[in-house]
Amino acid sequence: MARKKYRPGMNCEKTGTYACYDAEGKEMSRDIDVEKGRRFPPSQEEGCYYEEQ
């Protein structure tokens, strides 16, 4: 089952630790804690997304 991808600025549906990936799927950063109801932080590049670790 594929993990859900979250874009910068989207509301977090579940408190957890996330990793940020570039548009090609290469991990840019990890261990990003986001609380439910908060927005995912902005990214440095276009096309980035977050996935729960």
ModelCIF file with pLDDT and N, C-alpha, C, O atoms, coordinates in Angstrom:
data_MODEL
#
_entry.id   MODEL 
#
_entity.id                         1 
_entity.type                       polymer 
_entity.pdbx_number_of_molecules   1 
#
_entity_poly.entity_id                      1 
_entity_poly.type                           'polypeptide(L)' 
_entity_poly.nstd_linkage                   no 
_entity_poly.nstd_monomer                   no 
_entity_poly.pdbx_seq_one_letter_code       MARKKYRPGMNCEKTGTYACYDAEGKEMSRDIDVEKGRRFPPSQEEGCYYEEQ 
_entity_poly.pdbx_seq_one_letter_code_can   MARKKYRPGMNCEKTGTYACYDAEGKEMSRDIDVEKGRRFPPSQEEGCYYEEQ 
_entity_poly.pdbx_strand_id                 A 
#
loop_
_entity_poly_seq.entity_id 
_entity_poly_seq.num 
_entity_poly_seq.mon_id 
_entity_poly_seq.hetero 
1 1  MET n 
1 2  ALA n 
1 3  ARG n 
1 4  LYS n 
1 5  LYS n 
1 6  TYR n 
1 7  ARG n 
1 8  PRO n 
1 9  GLY n 
1 10 MET n 
1 11 ASN n 
1 12 CYS n 
1 13 GLU n 
1 14 LYS n 
1 15 THR n 
1 16 GLY n 
1 17 THR n 
1 18 TYR n 
1 19 ALA n 
1 20 CYS n 
1 21 TYR n 
1 22 ASP n 
1 23 ALA n 
1 24 GLU n 
1 25 GLY n 
1 26 LYS n 
1 27 GLU n 
1 28 MET n 
1 29 SER n 
1 30 ARG n 
1 31 ASP n 
1 32 ILE n 
1 33 ASP n 
1 34 VAL n 
1 35 GLU n 
1 36 LYS n 
1 37 GLY n 
1 38 ARG n 
1 39 ARG n 
1 40 PHE n 
1 41 PRO n 
1 42 PRO n 
1 43 SER n 
1 44 GLN n 
1 45 GLU n 
1 46 GLU n 
1 47 GLY n 
1 48 CYS n 
1 49 TYR n 
1 50 TYR n 
1 51 GLU n 
1 52 GLU n 
1 53 GLN n 
#
_struct_asym.id          A 
_struct_asym.entity_id   1 
#
loop_
_ma_qa_metric.id 
_ma_qa_metric.mode 
_ma_qa_metric.name 
_ma_qa_metric.software_group_id 
_ma_qa_metric.type 
1 global pLDDT . pLDDT 
2 local  pLDDT . pLDDT 
#
_ma_qa_metric_global.metric_id      1 
_ma_qa_metric_global.metric_value   95.23 
_ma_qa_metric_global.model_id       1 
_ma_qa_metric_global.ordinal_id     1 
#
loop_
_ma_qa_metric_local.label_asym_id 
_ma_qa_metric_local.label_comp_id 
_ma_qa_metric_local.label_seq_id 
_ma_qa_metric_local.metric_id 
_ma_qa_metric_local.metric_value 
_ma_qa_metric_local.model_id 
_ma_qa_metric_local.ordinal_id 
A MET 1  2 70.00 1 1  
A ALA 2  2 76.00 1 2  
A ARG 3  2 85.00 1 3  
A LYS 4  2 94.00 1 4  
A LYS 5  2 97.00 1 5  
A TYR 6  2 98.00 1 6  
A ARG 7  2 98.00 1 7  
A PRO 8  2 98.00 1 8  
A GLY 9  2 97.00 1 9  
A MET 10 2 98.00 1 10 
A ASN 11 2 98.00 1 11 
A CYS 12 2 98.00 1 12 
A GLU 13 2 96.00 1 13 
A LYS 14 2 96.00 1 14 
A THR 15 2 98.00 1 15 
A GLY 16 2 97.00 1 16 
A THR 17 2 98.00 1 17 
A TYR 18 2 98.00 1 18 
A ALA 19 2 97.00 1 19 
A CYS 20 2 97.00 1 20 
A TYR 21 2 97.00 1 21 
A ASP 22 2 97.00 1 22 
A ALA 23 2 96.00 1 23 
A GLU 24 2 96.00 1 24 
A GLY 25 2 96.00 1 25 
A LYS 26 2 97.00 1 26 
A GLU 27 2 97.00 1 27 
A MET 28 2 96.00 1 28 
A SER 29 2 95.00 1 29 
A ARG 30 2 95.00 1 30 
A ASP 31 2 97.00 1 31 
A ILE 32 2 97.00 1 32 
A ASP 33 2 98.00 1 33 
A VAL 34 2 98.00 1 34 
A GLU 35 2 98.00 1 35 
A LYS 36 2 98.00 1 36 
A GLY 37 2 97.00 1 37 
A ARG 38 2 98.00 1 38 
A ARG 39 2 98.00 1 39 
A PHE 40 2 98.00 1 40 
A PRO 41 2 97.00 1 41 
A PRO 42 2 95.00 1 42 
A SER 43 2 90.00 1 43 
A GLN 44 2 84.00 1 44 
A GLU 45 2 89.00 1 45 
A GLU 46 2 94.00 1 46 
A GLY 47 2 96.00 1 47 
A CYS 48 2 97.00 1 48 
A TYR 49 2 97.00 1 49 
A TYR 50 2 98.00 1 50 
A GLU 51 2 97.00 1 51 
A GLU 52 2 96.00 1 52 
A GLN 53 2 94.00 1 53 
#
loop_
_atom_site.group_PDB 
_atom_site.id 
_atom_site.type_symbol 
_atom_site.label_atom_id 
_atom_site.label_alt_id 
_atom_site.label_comp_id 
_atom_site.label_asym_id 
_atom_site.label_entity_id 
_atom_site.label_seq_id 
_atom_site.pdbx_PDB_ins_code 
_atom_site.Cartn_x 
_atom_site.Cartn_y 
_atom_site.Cartn_z 
_atom_site.occupancy 
_atom_site.B_iso_or_equiv 
_atom_site.pdbx_formal_charge 
_atom_site.auth_seq_id 
_atom_site.auth_comp_id 
_atom_site.auth_asym_id 
_atom_site.auth_atom_id 
_atom_site.pdbx_PDB_model_num 
ATOM 1   N N  . MET A 1 1  ? 0.836  -1.189 0.000  1.00 70.00 ? 1  MET A N  1 
ATOM 2   C CA . MET A 1 1  ? 0.000  0.000  0.000  1.00 70.00 ? 1  MET A CA 1 
ATOM 3   C C  . MET A 1 1  ? 0.877  1.247  0.000  1.00 70.00 ? 1  MET A C  1 
ATOM 4   O O  . MET A 1 1  ? 1.791  1.372  0.815  1.00 70.00 ? 1  MET A O  1 
ATOM 5   N N  . ALA A 1 2  ? 0.601  2.143  -0.894 1.00 76.00 ? 2  ALA A N  1 
ATOM 6   C CA . ALA A 1 2  ? 1.392  3.371  -1.008 1.00 76.00 ? 2  ALA A CA 1 
ATOM 7   C C  . ALA A 1 2  ? 1.075  4.319  0.145  1.00 76.00 ? 2  ALA A C  1 
ATOM 8   O O  . ALA A 1 2  ? -0.066 4.421  0.596  1.00 76.00 ? 2  ALA A O  1 
ATOM 9   N N  . ARG A 1 3  ? 2.096  4.997  0.599  1.00 85.00 ? 3  ARG A N  1 
ATOM 10  C CA . ARG A 1 3  ? 1.894  5.977  1.670  1.00 85.00 ? 3  ARG A CA 1 
ATOM 11  C C  . ARG A 1 3  ? 1.366  7.275  1.063  1.00 85.00 ? 3  ARG A C  1 
ATOM 12  O O  . ARG A 1 3  ? 1.682  7.620  -0.075 1.00 85.00 ? 3  ARG A O  1 
ATOM 13  N N  . LYS A 1 4  ? 0.566  7.977  1.839  1.00 94.00 ? 4  LYS A N  1 
ATOM 14  C CA . LYS A 1 4  ? -0.010 9.230  1.376  1.00 94.00 ? 4  LYS A CA 1 
ATOM 15  C C  . LYS A 1 4  ? 1.056  10.317 1.339  1.00 94.00 ? 4  LYS A C  1 
ATOM 16  O O  . LYS A 1 4  ? 1.879  10.435 2.246  1.00 94.00 ? 4  LYS A O  1 
ATOM 17  N N  . LYS A 1 5  ? 1.021  11.105 0.271  1.00 97.00 ? 5  LYS A N  1 
ATOM 18  C CA . LYS A 1 5  ? 1.947  12.226 0.120  1.00 97.00 ? 5  LYS A CA 1 
ATOM 19  C C  . LYS A 1 5  ? 1.238  13.509 0.523  1.00 97.00 ? 5  LYS A C  1 
ATOM 20  O O  . LYS A 1 5  ? 0.089  13.747 0.151  1.00 97.00 ? 5  LYS A O  1 
ATOM 21  N N  . TYR A 1 6  ? 1.948  14.335 1.293  1.00 98.00 ? 6  TYR A N  1 
ATOM 22  C CA . TYR A 1 6  ? 1.421  15.615 1.742  1.00 98.00 ? 6  TYR A CA 1 
ATOM 23  C C  . TYR A 1 6  ? 2.276  16.726 1.138  1.00 98.00 ? 6  TYR A C  1 
ATOM 24  O O  . TYR A 1 6  ? 3.503  16.631 1.118  1.00 98.00 ? 6  TYR A O  1 
ATOM 25  N N  . ARG A 1 7  ? 1.637  17.756 0.657  1.00 98.00 ? 7  ARG A N  1 
ATOM 26  C CA . ARG A 1 7  ? 2.337  18.900 0.076  1.00 98.00 ? 7  ARG A CA 1 
ATOM 27  C C  . ARG A 1 7  ? 2.528  19.982 1.131  1.00 98.00 ? 7  ARG A C  1 
ATOM 28  O O  . ARG A 1 7  ? 1.746  20.063 2.078  1.00 98.00 ? 7  ARG A O  1 
ATOM 29  N N  . PRO A 1 8  ? 3.554  20.814 0.983  1.00 98.00 ? 8  PRO A N  1 
ATOM 30  C CA . PRO A 1 8  ? 3.742  21.931 1.911  1.00 98.00 ? 8  PRO A CA 1 
ATOM 31  C C  . PRO A 1 8  ? 2.466  22.778 1.980  1.00 98.00 ? 8  PRO A C  1 
ATOM 32  O O  . PRO A 1 8  ? 1.845  23.073 0.959  1.00 98.00 ? 8  PRO A O  1 
ATOM 33  N N  . GLY A 1 9  ? 2.088  23.161 3.207  1.00 97.00 ? 9  GLY A N  1 
ATOM 34  C CA . GLY A 1 9  ? 0.901  23.979 3.410  1.00 97.00 ? 9  GLY A CA 1 
ATOM 35  C C  . GLY A 1 9  ? -0.373 23.187 3.658  1.00 97.00 ? 9  GLY A C  1 
ATOM 36  O O  . GLY A 1 9  ? -1.374 23.748 4.103  1.00 97.00 ? 9  GLY A O  1 
ATOM 37  N N  . MET A 1 10 ? -0.347 21.881 3.373  1.00 98.00 ? 10 MET A N  1 
ATOM 38  C CA . MET A 1 10 ? -1.523 21.056 3.643  1.00 98.00 ? 10 MET A CA 1 
ATOM 39  C C  . MET A 1 10 ? -1.665 20.849 5.152  1.00 98.00 ? 10 MET A C  1 
ATOM 40  O O  . MET A 1 10 ? -0.680 20.903 5.888  1.00 98.00 ? 10 MET A O  1 
ATOM 41  N N  . ASN A 1 11 ? -2.897 20.614 5.604  1.00 98.00 ? 11 ASN A N  1 
ATOM 42  C CA . ASN A 1 11 ? -3.134 20.301 7.009  1.00 98.00 ? 11 ASN A CA 1 
ATOM 43  C C  . ASN A 1 11 ? -2.720 18.858 7.287  1.00 98.00 ? 11 ASN A C  1 
ATOM 44  O O  . ASN A 1 11 ? -2.991 17.952 6.499  1.00 98.00 ? 11 ASN A O  1 
ATOM 45  N N  . CYS A 1 12 ? -2.064 18.672 8.415  1.00 98.00 ? 12 CYS A N  1 
ATOM 46  C CA . CYS A 1 12 ? -1.636 17.340 8.843  1.00 98.00 ? 12 CYS A CA 1 
ATOM 47  C C  . CYS A 1 12 ? -2.836 16.594 9.409  1.00 98.00 ? 12 CYS A C  1 
ATOM 48  O O  . CYS A 1 12 ? -3.560 17.132 10.246 1.00 98.00 ? 12 CYS A O  1 
ATOM 49  N N  . GLU A 1 13 ? -3.052 15.363 8.963  1.00 96.00 ? 13 GLU A N  1 
ATOM 50  C CA . GLU A 1 13 ? -4.186 14.557 9.409  1.00 96.00 ? 13 GLU A CA 1 
ATOM 51  C C  . GLU A 1 13 ? -3.865 13.709 10.628 1.00 96.00 ? 13 GLU A C  1 
ATOM 52  O O  . GLU A 1 13 ? -4.773 13.241 11.315 1.00 96.00 ? 13 GLU A O  1 
ATOM 53  N N  . LYS A 1 14 ? -2.572 13.504 10.905 1.00 96.00 ? 14 LYS A N  1 
ATOM 54  C CA . LYS A 1 14 ? -2.156 12.620 11.995 1.00 96.00 ? 14 LYS A CA 1 
ATOM 55  C C  . LYS A 1 14 ? -0.817 13.088 12.550 1.00 96.00 ? 14 LYS A C  1 
ATOM 56  O O  . LYS A 1 14 ? 0.140  13.272 11.798 1.00 96.00 ? 14 LYS A O  1 
ATOM 57  N N  . THR A 1 15 ? -0.748 13.280 13.861 1.00 98.00 ? 15 THR A N  1 
ATOM 58  C CA . THR A 1 15 ? 0.518  13.657 14.489 1.00 98.00 ? 15 THR A CA 1 
ATOM 59  C C  . THR A 1 15 ? 1.546  12.569 14.215 1.00 98.00 ? 15 THR A C  1 
ATOM 60  O O  . THR A 1 15 ? 1.265  11.380 14.369 1.00 98.00 ? 15 THR A O  1 
ATOM 61  N N  . GLY A 1 16 ? 2.738  12.986 13.809 1.00 97.00 ? 16 GLY A N  1 
ATOM 62  C CA . GLY A 1 16 ? 3.774  12.005 13.537 1.00 97.00 ? 16 GLY A CA 1 
ATOM 63  C C  . GLY A 1 16 ? 5.077  12.638 13.091 1.00 97.00 ? 16 GLY A C  1 
ATOM 64  O O  . GLY A 1 16 ? 5.235  13.859 13.089 1.00 97.00 ? 16 GLY A O  1 
ATOM 65  N N  . THR A 1 17 ? 5.992  11.783 12.716 1.00 98.00 ? 17 THR A N  1 
ATOM 66  C CA . THR A 1 17 ? 7.294  12.201 12.214 1.00 98.00 ? 17 THR A CA 1 
ATOM 67  C C  . THR A 1 17 ? 7.310  11.946 10.713 1.00 98.00 ? 17 THR A C  1 
ATOM 68  O O  . THR A 1 17 ? 6.974  10.856 10.251 1.00 98.00 ? 17 THR A O  1 
ATOM 69  N N  . TYR A 1 18 ? 7.704  12.965 9.962  1.00 98.00 ? 18 TYR A N  1 
ATOM 70  C CA . TYR A 1 18 ? 7.646  12.918 8.507  1.00 98.00 ? 18 TYR A CA 1 
ATOM 71  C C  . TYR A 1 18 ? 9.019  13.187 7.904  1.00 98.00 ? 18 TYR A C  1 
ATOM 72  O O  . TYR A 1 18 ? 9.900  13.760 8.545  1.00 98.00 ? 18 TYR A O  1 
ATOM 73  N N  . ALA A 1 19 ? 9.177  12.758 6.660  1.00 97.00 ? 19 ALA A N  1 
ATOM 74  C CA . ALA A 1 19 ? 10.382 13.043 5.891  1.00 97.00 ? 19 ALA A CA 1 
ATOM 75  C C  . ALA A 1 19 ? 9.963  13.859 4.675  1.00 97.00 ? 19 ALA A C  1 
ATOM 76  O O  . ALA A 1 19 ? 8.855  13.697 4.165  1.00 97.00 ? 19 ALA A O  1 
ATOM 77  N N  . CYS A 1 20 ? 10.852 14.738 4.212  1.00 97.00 ? 20 CYS A N  1 
ATOM 78  C CA . CYS A 1 20 ? 10.592 15.578 3.045  1.00 97.00 ? 20 CYS A CA 1 
ATOM 79  C C  . CYS A 1 20 ? 11.382 15.028 1.856  1.00 97.00 ? 20 CYS A C  1 
ATOM 80  O O  . CYS A 1 20 ? 12.568 14.719 1.980  1.00 97.00 ? 20 CYS A O  1 
ATOM 81  N N  . TYR A 1 21 ? 10.723 14.910 0.716  1.00 97.00 ? 21 TYR A N  1 
ATOM 82  C CA . TYR A 1 21 ? 11.334 14.390 -0.503 1.00 97.00 ? 21 TYR A CA 1 
ATOM 83  C C  . TYR A 1 21 ? 11.214 15.415 -1.616 1.00 97.00 ? 21 TYR A C  1 
ATOM 84  O O  . TYR A 1 21 ? 10.262 16.194 -1.658 1.00 97.00 ? 21 TYR A O  1 
ATOM 85  N N  . ASP A 1 22 ? 12.196 15.409 -2.525 1.00 97.00 ? 22 ASP A N  1 
ATOM 86  C CA . ASP A 1 22 ? 12.100 16.305 -3.674 1.00 97.00 ? 22 ASP A CA 1 
ATOM 87  C C  . ASP A 1 22 ? 11.174 15.697 -4.720 1.00 97.00 ? 22 ASP A C  1 
ATOM 88  O O  . ASP A 1 22 ? 10.653 14.600 -4.518 1.00 97.00 ? 22 ASP A O  1 
ATOM 89  N N  . ALA A 1 23 ? 10.965 16.384 -5.819 1.00 96.00 ? 23 ALA A N  1 
ATOM 90  C CA . ALA A 1 23 ? 10.020 15.952 -6.853 1.00 96.00 ? 23 ALA A CA 1 
ATOM 91  C C  . ALA A 1 23 ? 10.384 14.595 -7.447 1.00 96.00 ? 23 ALA A C  1 
ATOM 92  O O  . ALA A 1 23 ? 9.518  13.907 -7.988 1.00 96.00 ? 23 ALA A O  1 
ATOM 93  N N  . GLU A 1 24 ? 11.661 14.198 -7.353 1.00 96.00 ? 24 GLU A N  1 
ATOM 94  C CA . GLU A 1 24 ? 12.121 12.917 -7.905 1.00 96.00 ? 24 GLU A CA 1 
ATOM 95  C C  . GLU A 1 24 ? 12.125 11.794 -6.872 1.00 96.00 ? 24 GLU A C  1 
ATOM 96  O O  . GLU A 1 24 ? 12.496 10.663 -7.185 1.00 96.00 ? 24 GLU A O  1 
ATOM 97  N N  . GLY A 1 25 ? 11.711 12.104 -5.634 1.00 96.00 ? 25 GLY A N  1 
ATOM 98  C CA . GLY A 1 25 ? 11.638 11.084 -4.596 1.00 96.00 ? 25 GLY A CA 1 
ATOM 99  C C  . GLY A 1 25 ? 12.882 10.934 -3.754 1.00 96.00 ? 25 GLY A C  1 
ATOM 100 O O  . GLY A 1 25 ? 12.966 10.009 -2.946 1.00 96.00 ? 25 GLY A O  1 
ATOM 101 N N  . LYS A 1 26 ? 13.856 11.821 -3.918 1.00 97.00 ? 26 LYS A N  1 
ATOM 102 C CA . LYS A 1 26 ? 15.079 11.766 -3.122 1.00 97.00 ? 26 LYS A CA 1 
ATOM 103 C C  . LYS A 1 26 ? 14.840 12.453 -1.777 1.00 97.00 ? 26 LYS A C  1 
ATOM 104 O O  . LYS A 1 26 ? 14.342 13.578 -1.728 1.00 97.00 ? 26 LYS A O  1 
ATOM 105 N N  . GLU A 1 27 ? 15.198 11.770 -0.689 1.00 97.00 ? 27 GLU A N  1 
ATOM 106 C CA . GLU A 1 27 ? 14.993 12.329 0.650  1.00 97.00 ? 27 GLU A CA 1 
ATOM 107 C C  . GLU A 1 27 ? 15.857 13.560 0.851  1.00 97.00 ? 27 GLU A C  1 
ATOM 108 O O  . GLU A 1 27 ? 17.066 13.534 0.624  1.00 97.00 ? 27 GLU A O  1 
ATOM 109 N N  . MET A 1 28 ? 15.211 14.647 1.283  1.00 96.00 ? 28 MET A N  1 
ATOM 110 C CA . MET A 1 28 ? 15.918 15.904 1.533  1.00 96.00 ? 28 MET A CA 1 
ATOM 111 C C  . MET A 1 28 ? 16.163 16.121 3.022  1.00 96.00 ? 28 MET A C  1 
ATOM 112 O O  . MET A 1 28 ? 17.228 16.588 3.427  1.00 96.00 ? 28 MET A O  1 
ATOM 113 N N  . SER A 1 29 ? 15.162 15.776 3.830  1.00 95.00 ? 29 SER A N  1 
ATOM 114 C CA . SER A 1 29 ? 15.312 15.896 5.282  1.00 95.00 ? 29 SER A CA 1 
ATOM 115 C C  . SER A 1 29 ? 14.362 14.908 5.952  1.00 95.00 ? 29 SER A C  1 
ATOM 116 O O  . SER A 1 29 ? 13.394 14.441 5.353  1.00 95.00 ? 29 SER A O  1 
ATOM 117 N N  . ARG A 1 30 ? 14.667 14.605 7.212  1.00 95.00 ? 30 ARG A N  1 
ATOM 118 C CA . ARG A 1 30 ? 13.838 13.646 7.933  1.00 95.00 ? 30 ARG A CA 1 
ATOM 119 C C  . ARG A 1 30 ? 13.653 14.105 9.360  1.00 95.00 ? 30 ARG A C  1 
ATOM 120 O O  . ARG A 1 30 ? 14.199 15.126 9.779  1.00 95.00 ? 30 ARG A O  1 
ATOM 121 N N  . ASP A 1 31 ? 12.876 13.340 10.099 1.00 97.00 ? 31 ASP A N  1 
ATOM 122 C CA . ASP A 1 31 ? 12.594 13.636 11.510 1.00 97.00 ? 31 ASP A CA 1 
ATOM 123 C C  . ASP A 1 31 ? 11.920 14.996 11.688 1.00 97.00 ? 31 ASP A C  1 
ATOM 124 O O  . ASP A 1 31 ? 12.289 15.770 12.571 1.00 97.00 ? 31 ASP A O  1 
ATOM 125 N N  . ILE A 1 32 ? 10.931 15.276 10.844 1.00 97.00 ? 32 ILE A N  1 
ATOM 126 C CA . ILE A 1 32 ? 10.159 16.509 10.933 1.00 97.00 ? 32 ILE A CA 1 
ATOM 127 C C  . ILE A 1 32 ? 8.871  16.169 11.688 1.00 97.00 ? 32 ILE A C  1 
ATOM 128 O O  . ILE A 1 32 ? 8.031  15.420 11.190 1.00 97.00 ? 32 ILE A O  1 
ATOM 129 N N  . ASP A 1 33 ? 8.727  16.720 12.877 1.00 98.00 ? 33 ASP A N  1 
ATOM 130 C CA . ASP A 1 33 ? 7.543  16.456 13.695 1.00 98.00 ? 33 ASP A CA 1 
ATOM 131 C C  . ASP A 1 33 ? 6.443  17.446 13.326 1.00 98.00 ? 33 ASP A C  1 
ATOM 132 O O  . ASP A 1 33 ? 6.655  18.658 13.334 1.00 98.00 ? 33 ASP A O  1 
ATOM 133 N N  . VAL A 1 34 ? 5.254  16.908 13.000 1.00 98.00 ? 34 VAL A N  1 
ATOM 134 C CA . VAL A 1 34 ? 4.107  17.745 12.659 1.00 98.00 ? 34 VAL A CA 1 
ATOM 135 C C  . VAL A 1 34 ? 2.911  17.244 13.463 1.00 98.00 ? 34 VAL A C  1 
ATOM 136 O O  . VAL A 1 34 ? 2.626  16.047 13.487 1.00 98.00 ? 34 VAL A O  1 
ATOM 137 N N  . GLU A 1 35 ? 2.221  18.161 14.114 1.00 98.00 ? 35 GLU A N  1 
ATOM 138 C CA . GLU A 1 35 ? 1.051  17.812 14.916 1.00 98.00 ? 35 GLU A CA 1 
ATOM 139 C C  . GLU A 1 35 ? -0.210 17.857 14.071 1.00 98.00 ? 35 GLU A C  1 
ATOM 140 O O  . GLU A 1 35 ? -0.313 18.636 13.123 1.00 98.00 ? 35 GLU A O  1 
ATOM 141 N N  . LYS A 1 36 ? -1.163 17.016 14.424 1.00 98.00 ? 36 LYS A N  1 
ATOM 142 C CA . LYS A 1 36 ? -2.453 16.977 13.743 1.00 98.00 ? 36 LYS A CA 1 
ATOM 143 C C  . LYS A 1 36 ? -3.075 18.383 13.754 1.00 98.00 ? 36 LYS A C  1 
ATOM 144 O O  . LYS A 1 36 ? -3.081 19.060 14.782 1.00 98.00 ? 36 LYS A O  1 
ATOM 145 N N  . GLY A 1 37 ? -3.592 18.804 12.606 1.00 97.00 ? 37 GLY A N  1 
ATOM 146 C CA . GLY A 1 37 ? -4.224 20.111 12.487 1.00 97.00 ? 37 GLY A CA 1 
ATOM 147 C C  . GLY A 1 37 ? -3.273 21.227 12.096 1.00 97.00 ? 37 GLY A C  1 
ATOM 148 O O  . GLY A 1 37 ? -3.716 22.298 11.680 1.00 97.00 ? 37 GLY A O  1 
ATOM 149 N N  . ARG A 1 38 ? -1.979 20.996 12.221 1.00 98.00 ? 38 ARG A N  1 
ATOM 150 C CA . ARG A 1 38 ? -0.977 21.991 11.810 1.00 98.00 ? 38 ARG A CA 1 
ATOM 151 C C  . ARG A 1 38 ? -0.696 21.832 10.322 1.00 98.00 ? 38 ARG A C  1 
ATOM 152 O O  . ARG A 1 38 ? -1.022 20.806 9.725  1.00 98.00 ? 38 ARG A O  1 
ATOM 153 N N  . ARG A 1 39 ? -0.096 22.843 9.737  1.00 98.00 ? 39 ARG A N  1 
ATOM 154 C CA . ARG A 1 39 ? 0.253  22.781 8.313  1.00 98.00 ? 39 ARG A CA 1 
ATOM 155 C C  . ARG A 1 39 ? 1.685  22.266 8.146  1.00 98.00 ? 39 ARG A C  1 
ATOM 156 O O  . ARG A 1 39 ? 2.555  22.520 8.979  1.00 98.00 ? 39 ARG A O  1 
ATOM 157 N N  . PHE A 1 40 ? 1.904  21.546 7.063  1.00 98.00 ? 40 PHE A N  1 
ATOM 158 C CA . PHE A 1 40 ? 3.262  21.108 6.756  1.00 98.00 ? 40 PHE A CA 1 
ATOM 159 C C  . PHE A 1 40 ? 4.089  22.333 6.386  1.00 98.00 ? 40 PHE A C  1 
ATOM 160 O O  . PHE A 1 40 ? 3.584  23.248 5.736  1.00 98.00 ? 40 PHE A O  1 
ATOM 161 N N  . PRO A 1 41 ? 5.361  22.358 6.797  1.00 97.00 ? 41 PRO A N  1 
ATOM 162 C CA . PRO A 1 41 ? 6.191  23.541 6.549  1.00 97.00 ? 41 PRO A CA 1 
ATOM 163 C C  . PRO A 1 41 ? 6.492  23.743 5.063  1.00 97.00 ? 41 PRO A C  1 
ATOM 164 O O  . PRO A 1 41 ? 6.426  22.799 4.276  1.00 97.00 ? 41 PRO A O  1 
ATOM 165 N N  . PRO A 1 42 ? 6.824  24.988 4.687  1.00 95.00 ? 42 PRO A N  1 
ATOM 166 C CA . PRO A 1 42 ? 7.199  25.244 3.297  1.00 95.00 ? 42 PRO A CA 1 
ATOM 167 C C  . PRO A 1 42 ? 8.486  24.498 2.955  1.00 95.00 ? 42 PRO A C  1 
ATOM 168 O O  . PRO A 1 42 ? 9.269  24.152 3.839  1.00 95.00 ? 42 PRO A O  1 
ATOM 169 N N  . SER A 1 43 ? 8.689  24.259 1.680  1.00 90.00 ? 43 SER A N  1 
ATOM 170 C CA . SER A 1 43 ? 9.906  23.552 1.253  1.00 90.00 ? 43 SER A CA 1 
ATOM 171 C C  . SER A 1 43 ? 10.785 24.486 0.432  1.00 90.00 ? 43 SER A C  1 
ATOM 172 O O  . SER A 1 43 ? 10.353 25.551 -0.009 1.00 90.00 ? 43 SER A O  1 
ATOM 173 N N  . GLN A 1 44 ? 12.014 24.065 0.240  1.00 84.00 ? 44 GLN A N  1 
ATOM 174 C CA . GLN A 1 44 ? 12.989 24.883 -0.469 1.00 84.00 ? 44 GLN A CA 1 
ATOM 175 C C  . GLN A 1 44 ? 12.857 24.775 -1.984 1.00 84.00 ? 44 GLN A C  1 
ATOM 176 O O  . GLN A 1 44 ? 13.303 25.658 -2.717 1.00 84.00 ? 44 GLN A O  1 
ATOM 177 N N  . GLU A 1 45 ? 12.244 23.692 -2.447 1.00 89.00 ? 45 GLU A N  1 
ATOM 178 C CA . GLU A 1 45 ? 12.138 23.455 -3.886 1.00 89.00 ? 45 GLU A CA 1 
ATOM 179 C C  . GLU A 1 45 ? 10.698 23.169 -4.282 1.00 89.00 ? 45 GLU A C  1 
ATOM 180 O O  . GLU A 1 45 ? 9.897  22.721 -3.462 1.00 89.00 ? 45 GLU A O  1 
ATOM 181 N N  . GLU A 1 46 ? 10.377 23.430 -5.539 1.00 94.00 ? 46 GLU A N  1 
ATOM 182 C CA . GLU A 1 46 ? 9.048  23.116 -6.053 1.00 94.00 ? 46 GLU A CA 1 
ATOM 183 C C  . GLU A 1 46 ? 8.882  21.614 -6.212 1.00 94.00 ? 46 GLU A C  1 
ATOM 184 O O  . GLU A 1 46 ? 9.837  20.904 -6.526 1.00 94.00 ? 46 GLU A O  1 
ATOM 185 N N  . GLY A 1 47 ? 7.679  21.142 -5.996 1.00 96.00 ? 47 GLY A N  1 
ATOM 186 C CA . GLY A 1 47 ? 7.387  19.730 -6.202 1.00 96.00 ? 47 GLY A CA 1 
ATOM 187 C C  . GLY A 1 47 ? 7.703  18.832 -5.026 1.00 96.00 ? 47 GLY A C  1 
ATOM 188 O O  . GLY A 1 47 ? 7.554  17.614 -5.124 1.00 96.00 ? 47 GLY A O  1 
ATOM 189 N N  . CYS A 1 48 ? 8.136  19.405 -3.918 1.00 97.00 ? 48 CYS A N  1 
ATOM 190 C CA . CYS A 1 48 ? 8.469  18.600 -2.740 1.00 97.00 ? 48 CYS A CA 1 
ATOM 191 C C  . CYS A 1 48 ? 7.206  18.083 -2.070 1.00 97.00 ? 48 CYS A C  1 
ATOM 192 O O  . CYS A 1 48 ? 6.121  18.643 -2.233 1.00 97.00 ? 48 CYS A O  1 
ATOM 193 N N  . TYR A 1 49 ? 7.368  17.010 -1.318 1.00 97.00 ? 49 TYR A N  1 
ATOM 194 C CA . TYR A 1 49 ? 6.250  16.431 -0.573 1.00 97.00 ? 49 TYR A CA 1 
ATOM 195 C C  . TYR A 1 49 ? 6.768  15.772 0.693  1.00 97.00 ? 49 TYR A C  1 
ATOM 196 O O  . TYR A 1 49 ? 7.968  15.544 0.847  1.00 97.00 ? 49 TYR A O  1 
ATOM 197 N N  . TYR A 1 50 ? 5.839  15.470 1.600  1.00 98.00 ? 50 TYR A N  1 
ATOM 198 C CA . TYR A 1 50 ? 6.152  14.829 2.865  1.00 98.00 ? 50 TYR A CA 1 
ATOM 199 C C  . TYR A 1 50 ? 5.468  13.471 2.932  1.00 98.00 ? 50 TYR A C  1 
ATOM 200 O O  . TYR A 1 50 ? 4.373  13.288 2.399  1.00 98.00 ? 50 TYR A O  1 
ATOM 201 N N  . GLU A 1 51 ? 6.121  12.526 3.590  1.00 97.00 ? 51 GLU A N  1 
ATOM 202 C CA . GLU A 1 51 ? 5.532  11.208 3.862  1.00 97.00 ? 51 GLU A CA 1 
ATOM 203 C C  . GLU A 1 51 ? 5.869  10.842 5.300  1.00 97.00 ? 51 GLU A C  1 
ATOM 204 O O  . GLU A 1 51 ? 6.938  11.173 5.813  1.00 97.00 ? 51 GLU A O  1 
ATOM 205 N N  . GLU A 1 52 ? 4.919  10.144 5.941  1.00 96.00 ? 52 GLU A N  1 
ATOM 206 C CA . GLU A 1 52 ? 5.158  9.696  7.313  1.00 96.00 ? 52 GLU A CA 1 
ATOM 207 C C  . GLU A 1 52 ? 6.264  8.643  7.312  1.00 96.00 ? 52 GLU A C  1 
ATOM 208 O O  . GLU A 1 52 ? 6.328  7.803  6.414  1.00 96.00 ? 52 GLU A O  1 
ATOM 209 N N  . GLN A 1 53 ? 7.134  8.693  8.320  1.00 94.00 ? 53 GLN A N  1 
ATOM 210 C CA . GLN A 1 53 ? 8.236  7.732  8.415  1.00 94.00 ? 53 GLN A CA 1 
ATOM 211 C C  . GLN A 1 53 ? 7.768  6.468  9.058  1.00 94.00 ? 53 GLN A C  1 
ATOM 212 O O  . GLN A 1 53 ? 8.552  5.534  9.228  1.00 94.00 ? 53 GLN A O  1 
#
